[in-house]
Amino acid sequence: MKDFPTLETERLRLRRFELADAPIVQTLLNDPDVTGNLLEASLPFSLEDACSMITTSHATFEAGTGWAFAVTRKSNDDLVGYCDIQLQCEHQRGAITYWIGRPYWWQGYATEAAKKVVRFGYEQLGLNRIYAYVLQRNTASAHVLQKAGLIREGTLRQSILKAGVFEDVDFYALLREDWLTEG
Ligand SMILES: CC(C)(COP(=O)(O)OP(=O)(O)OC[C@H]1O[C@@H](n2cnc3c(N)ncnc32)[C@H](O)[C@@H]1OP(=O)(O)O)[C@@H](O)C(=O)NCCC(=O)NCCS
């Protein structure tokens, strides 16, 4: 894929991140209610961290191993969150992660973005399996995954040490054959 794709849903535009997005990314992620639910982020989340995240997203796209989308509202171009898919090419599988800034919660944006990225993973990337890891206490994210069609496959007990606490992690997945049948 030569150019970074832009994906559209009813209310959202999922586009390439630009370095100009870094200040808003930092503001939205430097929030314990957001970062505290992510597996691989910690506070404080600096502007340098935001720039590094964006630069890494460009590098993984160039390498053909990852697509990290800025989730924006079509109505006013507000950047509301993040949704990505990272590939393990040899297994034709991809992991999705996402976050939505707290001012934009409860409006169905995560579900809308995750469904679109799952479709992108099967239709454009030709994947066989799409999966996600989620802290077991994160019921909102579990709902998002279930509404995107992923099924809980199991629990990795005390798999993550987060803020000094060992936490259980659930993993969810959707196979291409099931997506084709149900999608
Ligand atoms: C999880 C998160 C992405 C949900 O974003 P969102 O745009 O508010 O989600 P949606 O509006 O699409 O709602 C998805 C479902 O979760 C529910 N939900 C949303 N926020 C919730 C909360 N704080 N607690 C419990 N349920 C919640 C919604 O009611 C909905 O379920 P329903 O359709 O059964 O009613 C967002 O809260 C977030 O970014 N959290 C911090 C980062 C994170 O957890 N990322 C996922 C890591 S795996």
Ligand as a Chemical Component Dictionary entry (heavy atoms), coordinates in Angstrom:
data_LIG
# 
_chem_comp.id                   LIG 
_chem_comp.type                 NON-POLYMER 
_chem_comp.pdbx_formal_charge   0 
_chem_comp.three_letter_code    LIG 
# 
loop_
_chem_comp_atom.comp_id 
_chem_comp_atom.atom_id 
_chem_comp_atom.alt_atom_id 
_chem_comp_atom.type_symbol 
_chem_comp_atom.charge 
_chem_comp_atom.model_Cartn_x 
_chem_comp_atom.model_Cartn_y 
_chem_comp_atom.model_Cartn_z 
_chem_comp_atom.pdbx_ordinal 
LIG C1  C1  C 0 -13.036 1.982  26.227 1  
LIG C2  C2  C 0 -13.273 3.218  25.382 2  
LIG C3  C3  C 0 -12.413 3.118  24.120 3  
LIG C4  C4  C 0 -14.745 3.282  24.995 4  
LIG O1  O1  O 0 -14.915 4.401  24.128 5  
LIG P1  P1  P 0 -16.374 4.954  23.807 6  
LIG O2  O2  O 0 -16.262 5.695  22.503 7  
LIG O3  O3  O 0 -16.903 5.686  24.958 8  
LIG O4  O4  O 0 -17.176 3.603  23.599 9  
LIG P2  P2  P 0 -18.587 3.418  22.920 10 
LIG O5  O5  O 0 -19.372 4.708  23.075 11 
LIG O6  O6  O 0 -18.401 2.862  21.554 12 
LIG O7  O7  O 0 -19.246 2.383  23.907 13 
LIG C5  C5  C 0 -18.895 1.047  23.916 14 
LIG C6  C6  C 0 -19.624 0.337  25.018 15 
LIG O8  O8  O 0 -18.979 0.552  26.269 16 
LIG C7  C7  C 0 -19.898 1.125  27.189 17 
LIG N1  N1  N 0 -19.141 2.084  27.944 18 
LIG C8  C8  C 0 -18.559 3.206  27.493 19 
LIG N2  N2  N 0 -17.881 3.797  28.502 20 
LIG C9  C9  C 0 -18.047 3.020  29.594 21 
LIG C10 C10 C 0 -17.563 3.083  30.930 22 
LIG N3  N3  N 0 -16.777 4.079  31.341 23 
LIG N4  N4  N 0 -17.924 2.087  31.774 24 
LIG C11 C11 C 0 -18.707 1.075  31.378 25 
LIG N5  N5  N 0 -19.182 0.956  30.111 26 
LIG C12 C12 C 0 -18.855 1.915  29.249 27 
LIG C13 C13 C 0 -20.981 1.744  26.346 28 
LIG O9  O9  O 0 -22.191 1.831  27.061 29 
LIG C14 C14 C 0 -21.070 0.760  25.228 30 
LIG O10 O10 O 0 -21.719 -0.423 25.589 31 
LIG P3  P3  P 0 -23.232 -0.692 25.205 32 
LIG O11 O11 O 0 -23.349 -0.459 23.747 33 
LIG O12 O12 O 0 -23.401 -2.107 25.593 34 
LIG O13 O13 O 0 -24.041 0.296  25.986 35 
LIG C15 C15 C 0 -12.918 4.524  26.151 36 
LIG O14 O14 O 0 -13.620 4.518  27.360 37 
LIG C16 C16 C 0 -11.438 4.658  26.417 38 
LIG O15 O15 O 0 -10.693 5.148  25.578 39 
LIG N6  N6  N 0 -10.983 4.204  27.588 40 
LIG C17 C17 C 0 -9.582  4.309  27.973 41 
LIG C18 C18 C 0 -8.640  3.544  27.031 42 
LIG C19 C19 C 0 -9.095  2.128  26.803 43 
LIG O16 O16 O 0 -9.652  1.490  27.664 44 
LIG N7  N7  N 0 -8.795  1.622  25.588 45 
LIG C20 C20 C 0 -9.045  0.238  25.264 46 
LIG C21 C21 C 0 -7.838  -0.582 25.631 47 
LIG S1  S1  S 0 -8.089  -2.303 25.225 48 
# 
loop_
_chem_comp_bond.comp_id 
_chem_comp_bond.atom_id_1 
_chem_comp_bond.atom_id_2 
_chem_comp_bond.value_order 
_chem_comp_bond.pdbx_ordinal 
LIG C1  C2  SING 1  
LIG C2  C3  SING 2  
LIG C2  C4  SING 3  
LIG C2  C15 SING 4  
LIG C4  O1  SING 5  
LIG O1  P1  SING 6  
LIG P1  O2  DOUB 7  
LIG P1  O3  SING 8  
LIG P1  O4  SING 9  
LIG O4  P2  SING 10 
LIG P2  O5  DOUB 11 
LIG P2  O6  SING 12 
LIG P2  O7  SING 13 
LIG O7  C5  SING 14 
LIG C5  C6  SING 15 
LIG C6  O8  SING 16 
LIG C6  C14 SING 17 
LIG O8  C7  SING 18 
LIG C7  N1  SING 19 
LIG C7  C13 SING 20 
LIG N1  C8  SING 21 
LIG N1  C12 SING 22 
LIG C8  N2  DOUB 23 
LIG N2  C9  SING 24 
LIG C9  C10 SING 25 
LIG C9  C12 DOUB 26 
LIG C10 N3  SING 27 
LIG C10 N4  DOUB 28 
LIG N4  C11 SING 29 
LIG C11 N5  DOUB 30 
LIG N5  C12 SING 31 
LIG C13 O9  SING 32 
LIG C13 C14 SING 33 
LIG C14 O10 SING 34 
LIG O10 P3  SING 35 
LIG P3  O11 DOUB 36 
LIG P3  O12 SING 37 
LIG P3  O13 SING 38 
LIG C15 O14 SING 39 
LIG C15 C16 SING 40 
LIG C16 O15 DOUB 41 
LIG C16 N6  SING 42 
LIG N6  C17 SING 43 
LIG C17 C18 SING 44 
LIG C18 C19 SING 45 
LIG C19 O16 DOUB 46 
LIG C19 N7  SING 47 
LIG N7  C20 SING 48 
LIG C20 C21 SING 49 
LIG C21 S1  SING 50 
# 
